[in-house]
């Protein structure tokens, strides 16, 4: 039984990628802009693939 385990990111890690405050990331999750999971302790975690997809969708390549 081999299942790929996806890396989960903390709000602080996501915030660093987007250069925003961690509270902004939490607001995005509440608004449905970014899906999240809860740990057994109630902490929010984000799937790395979903975070990277959002980052790519918001990032434009510089034109020459």
N, CA, C and O of each residue as an XYZ file, in Angstrom:
256
protein
N       0.842     -1.176      0.000
C       0.000      0.000      0.000
C       0.889      1.242      0.000
O       1.446      1.623      1.030
N       1.011      1.852     -1.146
C       1.889      3.016     -1.263
C       1.077      4.222     -1.711
O       0.657      4.311     -2.865
N       0.870      5.112     -0.816
C       0.108      6.324     -1.133
C       1.043      7.522     -1.034
O       1.822      7.646     -0.088
N       0.952      8.392     -2.018
C       1.774      9.601     -1.993
C       1.246     10.518     -0.894
O       0.049     10.796     -0.814
N       2.151     10.974     -0.063
C       1.767     11.878      1.016
C       2.127     13.286      0.594
O       3.289     13.590      0.323
N       1.129     14.136      0.543
C       1.359     15.515      0.116
C       1.885     16.347      1.273
O       1.428     16.228      2.410
N       2.855     17.191      0.954
C       3.426     18.080      1.971
C       2.397     19.134      2.352
O       1.722     19.707      1.497
N       2.292     19.377      3.649
C       1.379     20.392      4.163
C       2.185     21.574      4.680
O       3.237     21.399      5.295
N       1.688     22.763      4.430
C       2.362     23.992      4.824
C       1.578     24.706      5.910
O       0.349     24.639      5.954
N       2.297     25.385      6.779
C       1.665     26.195      7.826
C       1.246     27.536      7.223
O       1.728     27.907      6.153
N       0.357     28.263      7.898
C       0.007     29.605      7.413
C       1.240     30.508      7.266
O       1.310     31.315      6.339
N       2.194     30.375      8.163
C       3.413     31.179      8.079
C       4.236     30.866      6.841
O       4.786     31.769      6.212
N       4.321     29.590      6.490
C       5.066     29.198      5.288
C       4.373     29.716      4.026
O       5.029     30.202      3.105
N       3.051     29.609      3.993
C       2.292     30.112      2.841
C       2.451     31.628      2.750
O       2.660     32.172      1.665
N       2.353     32.301      3.882
C       2.491     33.757      3.919
C       3.846     34.194      3.367
O       3.930     35.184      2.640
N       4.898     33.466      3.706
C       6.235     33.807      3.217
C       6.312     33.684      1.692
O       6.966     34.499      1.042
N       5.654     32.682      1.121
C       5.661     32.504     -0.339
C       4.968     33.655     -1.058
O       5.395     34.074     -2.133
N       3.890     34.162     -0.451
C       3.106     35.229     -1.071
C       3.506     36.624     -0.593
O       2.986     37.628     -1.080
N       4.438     36.678      0.369
C       4.875     37.963      0.939
C       3.705     38.725      1.554
O       3.531     39.922      1.326
N       2.904     37.998      2.344
C       1.775     38.594      3.051
C       1.829     38.152      4.515
O       2.641     37.303      4.883
N       0.970     38.724      5.333
C       0.869     38.356      6.736
C       0.138     37.012      6.859
O      -0.770     36.740      6.073
N       0.514     36.173      7.826
C      -0.201     34.897      8.011
C      -1.704     35.067      8.213
O      -2.472     34.183      7.833
N      -2.138     36.166      8.795
C      -3.578     36.403      8.973
C      -4.280     36.555      7.620
O      -5.451     36.202      7.483
N      -3.570     37.073      6.637
C      -4.131     37.184      5.283
C      -4.397     35.792      4.719
O      -5.432     35.563      4.093
N      -3.482     34.877      4.936
C      -3.641     33.499      4.468
C      -4.863     32.865      5.137
O      -5.632     32.157      4.487
N      -5.037     33.118      6.412
C      -6.205     32.601      7.127
C      -7.495     33.189      6.552
O      -8.494     32.481      6.423
N      -7.480     34.462      6.212
C      -8.667     35.096      5.592
C      -8.955     34.460      4.239
O     -10.116     34.244      3.892
N      -7.904     34.155      3.466
C      -8.105     33.493      2.176
C      -8.794     32.144      2.376
O      -9.676     31.771      1.603
N      -8.391     31.421      3.409
C      -9.004     30.118      3.684
C     -10.473     30.293      4.063
O     -11.325     29.540      3.591
N     -10.778     31.274      4.909
C     -12.173     31.537      5.296
C     -13.013     31.928      4.081
O     -14.190     31.577      3.999
N     -12.413     32.650      3.145
C     -13.134     33.117      1.958
C     -13.238     32.037      0.882
O     -13.932     32.230     -0.117
N     -12.558     30.906      1.071
C     -12.608     29.836      0.085
C     -11.618     30.001     -1.053
O     -11.657     29.243     -2.023
N     -10.740     30.973     -0.948
C      -9.753     31.201     -2.006
C      -8.667     30.126     -1.985
O      -8.058     29.821     -3.010
N      -8.437     29.562     -0.808
C      -7.398     28.550     -0.624
C      -7.930     27.505      0.348
O      -8.321     27.831      1.469
N      -7.944     26.252     -0.086
C      -8.438     25.184      0.774
C      -7.471     24.898      1.905
O      -6.267     25.120      1.774
N      -7.996     24.408      3.011
C      -7.127     24.072      4.137
C      -7.641     22.843      4.859
O      -8.795     22.445      4.709
N      -6.765     22.262      5.635
C      -7.086     21.125      6.492
C      -6.833     21.550      7.928
O      -6.118     22.520      8.181
N      -7.416     20.827      8.857
C      -7.163     21.094     10.274
C      -6.434     19.891     10.871
O      -6.794     18.743     10.610
N      -5.418     20.163     11.666
C      -4.727     19.101     12.388
C      -5.607     18.667     13.561
O      -6.567     19.361     13.895
N      -5.300     17.541     14.185
C      -6.084     17.140     15.364
C      -6.072     18.217     16.460
O      -7.008     18.302     17.255
N      -5.029     19.025     16.502
C      -4.954     20.102     17.489
C      -5.671     21.373     17.059
O      -5.689     22.354     17.803
N      -6.271     21.367     15.850
C      -7.032     22.514     15.376
C      -6.234     23.527     14.571
O      -6.752     24.590     14.226
N      -4.985     23.214     14.268
C      -4.165     24.134     13.484
C      -4.457     23.967     11.998
O      -4.722     22.863     11.523
N      -4.405     25.073     11.278
C      -4.698     25.063      9.844
C      -3.436     24.687      9.054
O      -2.338     25.159      9.349
N      -3.620     23.830      8.047
C      -2.524     23.454      7.156
C      -3.034     23.529      5.721
O      -4.225     23.361      5.458
N      -2.109     23.783      4.804
C      -2.451     23.964      3.397
C      -1.676     22.974      2.542
O      -0.494     22.727      2.781
N      -2.347     22.409      1.542
C      -1.681     21.475      0.625
C      -0.698     22.256     -0.257
O      -1.056     23.261     -0.871
N       0.536     21.773     -0.305
C       1.566     22.463     -1.067
C       1.180     22.618     -2.538
O       1.408     23.677     -3.123
N       0.599     21.580     -3.145
C       0.251     21.652     -4.574
C      -0.789     22.744     -4.829
O      -0.702     23.460     -5.826
N      -1.760     22.874     -3.941
C      -2.801     23.891     -4.114
C      -2.205     25.299     -3.949
O      -2.549     26.222     -4.686
N      -1.315     25.437     -2.977
C      -0.651     26.730     -2.750
C       0.170     27.115     -3.979
O       0.127     28.261     -4.426
N       0.913     26.159     -4.518
C       1.759     26.464     -5.673
C       0.917     26.779     -6.910
O       1.302     27.623     -7.719
N      -0.227     26.110     -7.063
C      -1.120     26.419     -8.186
C      -1.643     27.843     -8.084
O      -1.693     28.560     -9.083
N      -2.035     28.262     -6.873
C      -2.514     29.627     -6.684
C      -1.394     30.625     -6.946
O      -1.609     31.655     -7.585
N      -0.214     30.323     -6.457
C       0.927     31.215     -6.662
C       1.220     31.373     -8.157
O       1.460     32.482     -8.635
N       1.199     30.253     -8.889
C       1.434     30.319    -10.348
C       0.350     31.125    -11.046
O       0.638     31.865    -11.987
N      -0.901     30.990    -10.593
C      -1.993     31.702    -11.253
C      -1.908     33.212    -11.021
O      -2.419     33.996    -11.821
N      -1.270     33.613     -9.939
C      -1.158     35.036     -9.614
C       0.150     35.654    -10.092
O       0.320     36.872    -10.048
N       1.065     34.818    -10.544
C       2.386     35.291    -10.964
C       2.429     35.338    -12.482
O       2.089     34.364    -13.154
N       2.841     36.455    -13.004
C       2.996     36.561    -14.463
C       4.458     36.664    -14.795
O       5.239     37.272    -14.063
N       4.821     36.065    -15.904
C       6.202     36.103    -16.347
C       6.520     37.477    -16.929
O       5.696     38.070    -17.625
N       7.702     37.971    -16.643
C       8.113     39.280    -17.176
C       8.226     39.204    -18.701
O       8.766     38.245    -19.254
N       7.720     40.202    -19.343
C       7.787     40.262    -20.813
C       9.053     40.996    -21.219
O       9.507     41.915    -20.537
N       9.610     40.572    -22.340
C      10.842     41.214    -22.844
C      10.513     42.329    -23.777
O      11.416     42.983    -24.299
